[in-house]
């Protein structure tokens, strides 16, 4: 007998609700994914307004989703109550919009054509690219500079010319392949871990709590989150401050509120990193949903890293900088050791679940674990994860890496994907990097002599699709599972929704990038992914080719110290219940990106501590809508500023949001 899904019920009457309209949800979700891409490209490259893709729940997604939930959803419910959006439909719409935000500009696609065009346009005898870089470029992976096509990408094409699509088709196809493998492995891998992190470990998932709270139906036309006065008070404060500051767009002498925008620093002493005191309401809004001990641990270990870096600088214990090594290479690699231990222990904690998944995949009839409510059957998830991983590994080897390099690079890459995904799920940090990117990890662990010139250029080239950590597909997929898990057995449609959003968003992002850069000239955007990072990445690895070296024992020593410290902290945490420091802060305390969040995390920790001491959990829950209002008021302020820039300041907008 066919098993029926449990019926859903109307929030107002309790009567059985009509089934969700999945075709409508897919259509609206796809439209929202398109809106996100167009909005982000317009803000970043055309209007030159705020940058919208830094966070793991990007502002480019939050702005249109907030507007949709606060304007479109109530309007539809008022004009046509029978056509009102169901909660399940809104979840699918959000997931598609969220996934679509992975691709535009700095997130990912801005780097792909800029990195592929960079070696030809910026090669000079002085930087030695002609001799050390260009000969090692795989011909199948890089477009030719036929007719100066790569120069046009940065300068804009001459009048009367057309975009040379033909030189891009095959290289972009080959670069899309590892993304297909990575996306498949990420979706399947996070589907395997979903039950462990969501149900067994009960991680907080602050970034997922926000959209879930927003899609809850209310007793009237508006969603539930819009019903209380506390929410509107929180919303009005940043929205008013942003609107007030926009008057200065027209009159520069007009006084503004500096607390919400801009950067503020405190210098401790010579050799010590600055303390960033910017108040970031996006960070505060998510951090309010994070456990108190985790908040304390993150900002506490950041302070320790500042002191440690300053002391080592004053003592002359320095190392040459490479790409993204935290507050200093010493603390960066110390964090890397702690980070690897954190990932290893996370997998060890999940060993029973992972063993059950493997057994279920081998024998689907085994009833030791239930995968009926998972987005994929475990057999499909395990096979998909393995095939996706093998595709990426084979592609890296074909790009020029030896198999040993592929293994070490893969360890660093896997650690970043799993570790950052869990840290974001546990801490609610909208901004965080892995301590050391896999490219830097492989280069210093193996040494440039071992890797060889072709391998080093292959490593540098992968920054085209795996730059920074913002486009970590696994983080997006895991949070999509956390949100989509509310669908129960209906979550089986998420693979199709996500695949559709990915294909359309990636294609649209590539088209917009090439079109804007060839018509305007990429250098006119002034964006780091087109006229900054791309040059830095290749310069760094060309320098390693010209100065070959073995494994960096100093960095590896610091990594070993961090690994030992992490094991001690983890032992103390789980052996003594009174131990106040959560070890998760130790593996990201020296993270450069945390410097932009630490002060806001400290303020949130202090506010939560006071609320819990004064009024307990009841007062904490009553204040929760206020902090959601702060977050959404800040987000809507970014959208309002963009509209003003579109009307009055196109091409010379105002960047009120950055980190």
SVG drawing of the C-alpha trace seen along z (x, -y; Angstrom):
<svg xmlns="http://www.w3.org/2000/svg" viewBox="-11 -71 76 76">
<polyline fill="none" stroke="black" stroke-width="0.4" points="0.0,0.0 1.4,-3.4 2.4,-5.5 0.9,-9.0 2.7,-12.1 1.3,-13.8 -1.1,-16.6 -0.2,-20.2 -2.6,-22.4 -3.5,-26.1 -2.0,-28.2 -5.2,-30.1 -8.1,-27.6 -6.3,-24.3 -8.0,-22.8 -6.1,-20.7 -4.2,-23.0 -4.1,-22.5 -0.9,-20.8 2.0,-23.1 2.3,-24.3 5.8,-23.1 5.7,-24.3 5.0,-27.8 7.7,-27.6 10.3,-26.5 9.2,-29.3 9.3,-32.0 12.6,-30.6 14.2,-30.7 13.0,-34.2 14.5,-35.2 17.8,-33.6 17.9,-35.6 17.0,-38.8 19.9,-38.2 22.4,-37.8 21.3,-41.0 21.1,-42.9 24.6,-42.0 26.2,-42.6 24.4,-46.0 25.6,-47.0 29.2,-45.8 30.1,-46.5 27.6,-49.1 26.3,-51.3 29.4,-50.8 27.4,-50.6 27.8,-48.2 29.5,-44.8 26.9,-42.2 28.6,-38.8 30.9,-38.7 28.7,-36.8 27.8,-33.1 24.2,-34.3 24.9,-37.1 23.4,-40.5 22.6,-40.1 20.2,-37.3 18.9,-38.8 17.9,-42.2 15.5,-40.7 14.2,-38.0 13.4,-40.5 11.6,-42.7 9.8,-39.6 8.6,-38.5 7.7,-42.0 6.0,-43.3 5.1,-40.7 3.9,-37.9 1.5,-40.2 0.3,-41.8 -0.6,-38.5 -2.3,-37.3 -4.4,-40.6 -5.3,-40.7 -5.8,-36.9 -6.0,-35.0 -6.4,-31.7 -3.2,-32.3 -1.2,-33.1 2.2,-31.4 2.5,-28.3 5.4,-27.9 6.8,-24.9 6.8,-27.0 8.6,-29.8 11.3,-27.4 11.9,-26.2 12.0,-29.8 14.5,-30.8 16.8,-27.8 16.9,-28.5 17.6,-32.2 20.2,-31.3 22.0,-28.9 21.8,-31.4 23.7,-33.9 26.8,-31.6 27.9,-32.7 27.9,-36.4 31.0,-38.7 33.3,-38.2 31.6,-35.0 32.9,-32.9 32.3,-33.8 34.0,-37.2 37.3,-35.3 36.9,-32.7 37.3,-34.8 39.5,-37.3 42.0,-34.6 41.9,-33.0 42.6,-36.3 45.2,-37.5 48.4,-35.7 48.3,-37.1 47.3,-40.7 49.6,-41.3 52.6,-39.3 55.7,-41.5 59.5,-40.8 59.7,-42.4 57.4,-40.0 58.8,-37.0 55.4,-35.6 56.4,-35.2 59.1,-32.7 57.8,-31.2 54.0,-31.3 52.7,-31.3 54.6,-28.1 52.9,-26.1 49.3,-27.1 47.3,-24.1 46.1,-25.1 42.7,-23.4 42.1,-25.3 42.9,-28.8 41.5,-30.9 43.8,-32.1 44.7,-35.8 43.7,-35.7 43.3,-39.2 44.0,-40.7 40.7,-39.2 42.1,-39.0 43.2,-42.6 39.7,-43.6 38.4,-41.9 40.2,-44.4 40.2,-47.4 36.8,-47.0 36.5,-46.0 37.1,-48.6 34.1,-50.2 32.5,-48.0 33.8,-44.7 31.7,-42.0 32.4,-39.9 34.7,-37.0 32.4,-34.3 34.1,-31.6 37.5,-31.8 35.7,-31.3 33.4,-28.4 35.7,-25.4 37.8,-26.8 34.7,-27.7 33.3,-24.2 36.4,-22.6 36.4,-24.9 32.7,-24.1 33.5,-20.4 35.2,-20.5 32.4,-22.8 29.9,-20.0 32.0,-17.5 32.4,-19.8 28.8,-20.7 27.8,-17.1 30.2,-16.1 29.2,-19.0 25.4,-18.3 25.9,-14.6 28.4,-15.0 26.3,-17.5 23.2,-15.3 25.2,-12.5 26.2,-14.9 22.8,-16.6 21.3,-14.2 24.5,-14.2 24.8,-18.0 21.1,-19.0 19.6,-16.2 22.4,-14.5 24.8,-17.4 22.0,-20.0 24.2,-22.8 22.6,-26.2 22.6,-27.1 21.9,-30.8 22.1,-31.6 19.3,-29.0 17.2,-30.2 16.6,-33.6 14.9,-32.5 13.0,-29.8 11.6,-32.5 10.8,-34.7 8.6,-32.1 6.5,-31.3 2.8,-32.3 1.2,-34.9 -2.4,-35.3 -3.1,-38.0 -1.8,-39.0 1.8,-39.5 4.3,-36.8 4.6,-36.1 8.0,-37.9 6.4,-41.2 3.6,-41.2 5.4,-42.5 6.4,-46.1 9.8,-44.9 10.7,-43.8 9.7,-47.2 11.7,-49.1 14.8,-47.0 14.1,-47.5 13.6,-51.3 17.0,-52.0 19.4,-51.0 17.0,-51.9 16.6,-55.4 20.4,-55.8 21.1,-54.7 18.4,-57.0 19.8,-59.9 23.3,-59.2 22.1,-59.2 21.4,-62.9 25.2,-63.3 25.2,-61.8 23.8,-65.1 25.5,-67.4 28.9,-66.1 28.9,-68.5 25.8,-66.9 26.6,-65.0 26.3,-61.3 26.1,-58.3 29.6,-56.7 28.7,-53.6 27.0,-51.6 29.3,-52.1 33.0,-52.6 36.0,-51.2 37.3,-52.1 40.5,-50.9 42.3,-51.1 46.1,-50.8 47.5,-49.1 51.3,-49.5 53.9,-49.2 53.9,-45.7 50.5,-44.7 47.5,-44.3 44.9,-46.9 41.6,-46.2 38.7,-46.8 35.8,-48.4 33.3,-48.6 29.8,-47.7 28.4,-45.3 24.7,-44.7 24.7,-41.8 27.1,-40.0 25.1,-41.0 21.8,-39.8 23.2,-36.3 25.4,-36.2 22.4,-36.7 21.3,-33.2 24.7,-31.7 25.4,-29.9 27.0,-32.2 30.1,-30.1 30.8,-29.9 30.6,-33.7 32.9,-34.2 35.4,-31.6 35.7,-33.3 36.3,-36.9 38.5,-35.7 40.9,-33.7 41.0,-36.6 42.3,-38.8 44.8,-36.2 45.9,-36.0 46.4,-39.8 48.6,-39.7 50.5,-36.7 51.1,-38.3 52.3,-41.5 54.7,-39.8 56.2,-37.7 56.6,-40.8 58.3,-42.7 60.6,-39.7 61.4,-39.5 59.8,-36.1 58.4,-36.8 57.9,-34.9 57.4,-36.2 53.7,-36.6 51.9,-34.5 48.2,-34.4 45.7,-34.6 47.7,-33.4 45.7,-35.2 47.0,-38.0 50.5,-36.6 51.9,-33.5 52.7,-32.2 49.2,-32.4 47.8,-31.4 49.6,-28.1 49.0,-27.6 45.3,-28.0 45.7,-25.6 46.9,-22.8 44.0,-23.4 41.7,-23.5 42.8,-20.2 42.3,-18.6 38.9,-20.2 37.9,-18.6 39.3,-15.3 37.5,-15.3 34.3,-16.3 34.5,-13.3 35.4,-11.1 32.3,-12.3 30.2,-11.4 31.8,-8.0 28.8,-6.0 26.5,-7.9 29.0,-7.7 29.3,-4.0 25.5,-3.6 25.4,-5.6 27.9,-3.3 26.1,-0.2 22.8,-1.7 24.4,-2.5 25.6,1.0 22.3,2.6 19.4,0.2 17.0,2.7 19.0,2.3 16.8,0.5 19.5,-0.7 19.2,-4.3 16.3,-5.9 17.0,-8.0 13.3,-8.5 13.4,-12.2 16.8,-12.9 17.1,-14.9 18.9,-11.8 18.9,-8.1 22.2,-7.3 23.3,-5.0 22.8,-7.8 24.6,-10.3 27.6,-8.0 28.0,-7.2 27.5,-10.9 30.1,-12.0 32.7,-9.5 32.1,-10.3 32.2,-14.0 35.4,-13.7 37.0,-11.5 36.0,-14.0 37.6,-16.9 40.8,-14.9 41.2,-13.7 40.7,-17.3 43.3,-18.7 45.8,-16.1 45.0,-16.9 45.5,-20.6 49.1,-19.9 49.3,-18.6 51.1,-15.4 49.1,-12.8 50.9,-13.6 50.1,-17.3 46.5,-16.4 46.3,-14.4 47.8,-17.1 45.8,-19.9 42.7,-17.7 43.3,-17.3 43.5,-21.1 40.6,-21.6 38.4,-19.0 39.3,-20.5 38.3,-23.9 35.0,-22.7 34.0,-20.6 35.6,-22.8 34.2,-26.2 30.8,-24.6 30.6,-23.4 32.0,-26.6 29.4,-28.7 26.7,-26.2 27.9,-26.4 29.0,-30.0 26.7,-31.8 29.6,-33.8 28.6,-35.4 32.3,-36.0 35.1,-33.5 38.0,-31.9 39.8,-28.7 43.1,-29.6 45.2,-28.8 43.7,-28.2 44.4,-24.8 46.7,-26.4 49.0,-27.9 48.7,-24.8 49.9,-22.5 52.7,-24.8 54.4,-25.1 53.7,-21.6 55.2,-19.9 57.6,-22.7 57.8,-24.3 60.7,-22.0 58.6,-18.9 55.5,-20.4 57.3,-21.7 56.5,-24.6 53.5,-23.1 52.0,-22.0 52.5,-25.5 50.8,-27.2 47.9,-24.6 47.6,-25.5 47.5,-29.2 45.0,-28.7 42.5,-27.0 41.9,-30.4 39.7,-31.0 37.0,-28.8 38.1,-28.3 39.1,-31.7 38.9,-32.9 36.2,-30.8 33.0,-32.7 31.9,-30.4 32.2,-27.3 29.5,-25.2 29.3,-22.9 28.4,-25.7 25.5,-26.8 24.4,-23.2 24.4,-22.3 22.4,-25.4 20.0,-24.6 19.6,-21.1 19.0,-22.7 16.3,-24.9 14.9,-22.3 14.8,-19.7 11.5,-21.3 10.0,-19.8 10.3,-16.3 10.0,-13.7 9.3,-16.6 12.9,-17.5 13.5,-15.0 12.7,-17.8 15.6,-20.0 18.2,-18.4 16.2,-19.4 15.5,-22.9 19.2,-23.4 20.4,-22.0 18.1,-24.3 19.1,-27.3 22.8,-26.5 22.7,-26.0 20.7,-29.1 22.6,-31.3 26.1,-30.1 25.3,-30.6 23.8,-34.1 26.7,-35.1 29.2,-34.1 27.3,-36.0 27.0,-39.1 30.7,-39.1 31.9,-38.8 29.3,-41.2 30.1,-43.9 33.9,-43.5 34.0,-43.5 31.6,-46.5 32.8,-48.6 36.3,-47.2 37.0,-45.1 39.4,-47.6 36.7,-50.2 34.9,-48.1 37.8,-48.6 36.9,-45.3 39.5,-43.2 38.6,-40.0 39.4,-41.6 42.2,-44.1 43.8,-42.8 43.5,-39.3 44.1,-37.7 47.5,-39.4 48.5,-38.6 47.8,-34.9 49.9,-34.4 52.7,-36.6 52.9,-34.6 53.3,-31.3 55.7,-32.6 57.9,-33.8 57.9,-30.3 58.9,-28.9 61.9,-31.4 62.8,-30.7 62.3,-26.9 62.3,-25.6 61.5,-22.5 58.8,-22.1 58.6,-25.1 59.6,-23.6 58.8,-26.8 55.2,-26.9 54.8,-23.2 56.2,-23.6 53.6,-26.2 51.0,-23.9 52.0,-21.2 51.8,-23.5 48.3,-24.5 47.3,-20.9 48.6,-20.0 46.9,-23.0 43.6,-22.1 43.8,-18.5 44.4,-19.9 41.5,-22.4 39.2,-19.7 40.1,-17.3 39.5,-20.1 36.2,-21.0 34.8,-17.5 36.5,-16.3 35.5,-19.2 32.0,-20.6 33.0,-23.8 35.7,-24.6 34.6,-28.0 36.5,-28.0 35.0,-26.3 37.8,-24.9 36.2,-26.2 37.5,-29.7 41.1,-28.5 41.1,-27.3 39.8,-30.7 41.1,-33.2 43.9,-34.4 41.7,-34.6 42.0,-38.0 38.4,-38.0 37.4,-37.6 39.0,-41.0 36.1,-42.5 33.6,-40.6 35.2,-40.3 34.0,-43.6 30.5,-42.9 30.7,-39.4 31.9,-40.8 29.0,-43.3 26.5,-40.6 28.0,-38.3 27.8,-41.1 24.2,-41.9 23.1,-38.3 24.9,-37.8 23.2,-40.7 19.8,-39.7 20.1,-36.1 21.4,-37.3 18.5,-39.9 15.5,-38.1 16.6,-34.6 15.6,-32.7 12.2,-34.6 13.8,-38.0 16.2,-36.5 13.3,-35.2 11.4,-38.5 14.4,-40.4 14.9,-38.0 12.6,-39.9 14.5,-43.1 17.7,-41.6 16.0,-40.2 14.7,-43.7 18.3,-45.1 19.5,-42.6 16.7,-43.2 16.7,-47.0 20.4,-47.0 19.8,-44.8 16.9,-47.0 19.0,-50.1 21.6,-48.6 18.8,-48.1 17.5,-51.6 20.9,-53.1 21.3,-51.1 18.0,-52.5 19.2,-56.1 22.5,-55.3 20.6,-53.9 18.6,-57.1 21.1,-59.8 24.6,-58.3 25.0,-55.6 28.6,-54.6 29.6,-56.5 27.5,-54.9 28.2,-54.6 29.7,-51.5 28.0,-51.5 28.5,-47.8 31.9,-46.0 32.7,-43.1"/>
</svg>
